[in-house]
Amino acid sequence: MTSTNAVTKLPTRINYKVIAIIASLSVVDIVYNLYFFDGSYFDIKDGIYLAGIAGCGISSILVAKKYHGSAMLEKAYLFLGLGFFAWFIADVGYYYNEFVLEIDPWPSPFDVGFLANYVFAILHLGLNTKYFKPKWSNLMKAPIIVIPIIAVFIFTITAYDSWGEYDGLVFDIVYSNLFVIGASVMLALVVVGVSVFRTSVLKSTWLLLLIGILFWVVADSAYYYLETIGEYTHNSPIKTLWMISFMLIIYALYKHHKVL
């Protein structure tokens, strides 16, 4: 079957010229962000950002199709693709609110897309890891409990300190912590995934994917922190971290697709 063959093939090597190109494009993105992007209107950078999300979604679906015959892995990459499409729709909604309607996009019904994105990404990481390590030790399970608890505690303290007392404070903190939990569970599963995939025959490809997801989680976490203390702007350099994430994920999925 396709899935059985896929996990026994020798992995293709990571082309470090591609990694160098990604690094160079990241530097270009930072320079453009600093000197040519003020964030006051929808810019070509925003279009590339949205294209990156869509590209990750399409790449994930193509890998899922290659895994036809393996129920778990096919679902894992289908979920990853659905997560990126949910993210894409949510961000399009935010851009529409911010630049067309000119209203504060938070909170918004489009937040459902961001939350769905986390749910699908968590399902992807969980299924993918479970496929190669069906039984998890208590040590493997620990980060999934410990990391979110620490993240929620830090965010809650930061929010109380930054926002002060007002009528809707409790709701805003609880609501915001839904996103914090999503990002922190993803981080925990990346930690678990690294411990599993580093011994896999396809370790270079899967580890590259996990590194891309790690950049995504770091960018999200930095965004929540800056947004909480009122320092986030539309032209924040954090967007470069998301762009790095998209490029690494697309490249990892491309390499993955080639060996299936």
C-alpha positions in Angstrom: 0.0 0.0 0.0 1.1 3.6 -0.6 1.4 4.4 3.1 3.5 1.4 3.9 5.9 2.1 1.1 6.1 5.8 2.0 7.5 5.3 5.5 10.1 2.7 4.4 11.7 4.7 1.6 15.0 6.5 2.2 14.4 10.2 2.7 15.5 12.7 0.2 18.2 15.0 1.5 17.4 18.6 2.5 18.7 21.0 -0.2 20.5 23.6 1.8 20.5 25.9 -1.2 16.8 26.1 -0.7 17.3 26.8 3.0 19.7 29.6 2.0 17.1 31.0 -0.3 14.5 31.0 2.4 16.9 32.8 4.7 17.7 35.4 2.0 14.0 36.0 1.4 13.5 36.4 5.1 16.1 39.1 5.2 14.5 40.8 2.2 11.1 40.6 4.0 12.6 42.2 7.1 14.2 45.1 5.1 10.9 45.7 3.2 9.0 45.6 6.5 11.3 48.2 8.1 11.6 50.7 5.3 8.7 50.2 2.8 5.7 48.8 4.7 3.8 51.1 7.1 0.8 48.8 7.6 -1.8 51.5 7.0 -3.2 49.8 3.9 -3.4 46.4 2.2 0.0 45.9 0.7 1.6 43.3 -1.6 3.3 41.9 1.5 -0.2 41.1 2.9 -1.0 39.4 -0.4 2.1 37.2 -0.2 1.3 36.5 3.5 -2.2 35.2 2.5 -0.7 33.3 -0.4 1.7 31.6 2.0 -1.2 30.4 4.2 -3.1 29.1 1.1 0.1 27.5 -0.3 0.5 25.5 3.0 -3.1 24.4 2.8 -2.8 23.2 -0.8 0.5 21.4 -0.2 -1.0 19.6 2.8 -3.9 18.4 0.8 -1.6 17.1 -2.0 0.4 15.1 0.6 -2.9 13.8 2.1 -3.9 12.5 -1.4 -0.5 10.7 -1.6 -1.3 9.0 1.7 -4.5 7.4 0.3 -4.7 4.0 1.9 -3.4 5.0 5.3 -6.4 6.3 7.2 -4.4 7.9 10.0 -1.8 9.7 7.9 -4.2 10.7 5.2 -6.4 12.3 7.9 -3.4 13.9 9.5 -2.4 15.9 6.4 -6.0 16.5 5.5 -6.5 18.1 8.9 -3.3 20.2 8.5 -4.7 21.5 5.1 -8.1 22.2 6.6 -6.4 24.1 9.4 -4.5 26.4 7.0 -7.7 27.0 5.0 -9.5 27.9 8.2 -6.7 30.3 9.0 -6.8 31.8 5.5 -10.6 32.5 5.7 -10.2 34.0 9.2 -7.4 36.3 8.1 -9.3 37.4 4.9 -12.2 38.3 7.3 -9.8 40.3 9.5 -8.4 42.2 6.5 -11.9 42.9 5.3 -12.9 44.3 8.7 -9.7 46.3 9.1 -9.2 47.8 5.7 -12.7 47.8 4.1 -15.1 48.3 7.0 -12.4 50.1 9.0 -13.5 48.5 12.3 -11.6 46.8 15.0 -11.5 43.1 13.9 -11.3 41.7 17.5 -13.3 40.0 18.7 -14.9 38.7 15.5 -16.9 35.7 14.2 -13.8 35.0 12.1 -12.0 34.0 15.3 -13.7 30.7 14.8 -11.3 30.1 11.9 -8.2 30.8 14.0 -9.5 28.4 16.7 -10.3 25.8 14.1 -6.8 26.2 12.8 -5.4 25.2 16.2 -7.7 22.3 16.5 -6.8 20.9 13.1 -3.1 21.5 13.6 -3.3 19.7 17.0 -5.1 16.8 15.3 -2.4 16.6 12.6 0.5 16.6 15.1 -1.3 14.1 17.4 -2.2 11.6 14.6 1.2 11.9 12.9 3.1 11.3 16.1 0.7 8.5 17.2 1.3 6.7 13.9 5.0 6.3 14.6 4.7 6.0 18.4 1.3 4.5 19.4 2.1 4.3 23.1 3.3 7.4 24.8 5.2 7.4 28.0 4.3 9.7 30.9 7.4 11.7 30.0 6.0 12.3 26.5 2.6 13.3 27.9 4.0 15.7 30.4 4.7 18.6 28.0 1.1 18.5 26.8 -0.1 19.3 30.4 2.8 21.4 31.7 3.4 23.8 28.8 -0.2 25.0 28.4 -0.5 25.5 32.2 2.6 27.7 32.2 1.5 29.6 29.1 -2.0 30.3 30.5 -0.5 31.4 33.8 2.0 33.8 32.1 -0.6 35.2 29.8 -3.1 35.8 32.5 -0.7 37.6 34.8 0.5 39.7 31.8 -3.1 40.6 30.8 -4.1 41.6 34.4 -1.0 43.8 34.6 -1.5 45.4 31.2 -5.3 45.7 30.9 -6.2 46.8 34.5 -9.7 46.4 36.0 -12.8 46.7 33.8 -16.2 45.0 33.5 -15.3 42.6 30.7 -11.8 41.7 31.9 -12.6 38.1 32.9 -14.3 37.4 29.6 -11.5 38.9 27.6 -8.9 36.9 29.5 -10.8 33.6 29.3 -11.5 34.2 25.6 -7.9 35.1 24.8 -6.6 32.1 26.7 -8.4 29.8 24.2 -5.9 30.9 21.6 -3.0 30.7 24.1 -4.0 27.1 24.9 -4.2 26.2 21.2 -0.7 27.6 20.5 0.8 26.0 23.7 -0.6 22.6 23.0 0.9 22.8 19.5 4.2 23.7 21.0 4.0 20.7 23.3 3.2 18.4 20.5 6.2 19.7 18.5 8.4 18.8 21.4 6.9 15.3 21.5 7.2 15.0 17.7 10.9 15.9 17.7 11.5 13.1 20.2 9.7 10.6 17.9 10.7 11.7 14.4 14.4 12.1 15.0 14.6 8.3 14.8 12.4 8.0 11.7 13.7 7.0 8.3 12.1 10.3 7.1 13.4 12.3 10.0 14.9 15.2 7.9 11.6 15.8 6.2 9.4 15.6 9.3 11.8 17.6 11.4 11.8 20.3 8.8 8.0 20.4 9.0 8.2 20.6 12.7 10.7 23.4 12.6 8.3 25.3 10.3 5.4 24.7 12.7 7.7 25.8 15.6 8.2 29.2 13.8 4.4 29.4 13.4 3.9 28.9 17.2 6.7 31.3 18.1 5.1 34.0 15.9 1.7 33.4 17.3 3.0 33.6 20.9 4.9 36.8 20.2 1.8 38.2 18.6 -0.3 37.4 21.6 2.2 39.0 24.0 2.6 42.2 21.9 -1.1 42.5 21.4 -1.7 42.1 25.1 0.7 44.9 26.1 -0.6 47.1 23.3 2.6 47.1 21.2 1.6 45.1 18.2 1.3 46.9 14.8 0.2 45.7 11.4 3.8 46.1 10.1 5.4 44.2 13.0 8.5 42.1 12.2 6.6 39.1 13.6 5.1 38.7 10.1 8.5 37.6 8.9 8.4 34.7 11.4 5.1 33.6 9.8 6.6 33.9 6.3 9.6 31.8 7.4 7.1 29.2 8.8 5.2 29.1 5.5 8.3 28.7 3.4 9.7 25.9 5.6 6.3 24.1 5.7 5.8 24.2 2.0 9.3 23.0 1.3 8.9 20.2 3.9 5.6 19.1 2.3 7.1 19.3 -1.2 10.0 17.0 0.0 7.4 14.8 1.7 5.3 14.5 -1.5 8.4 13.5 -3.5 9.2 10.4 -1.4 5.6 9.0 -1.3 
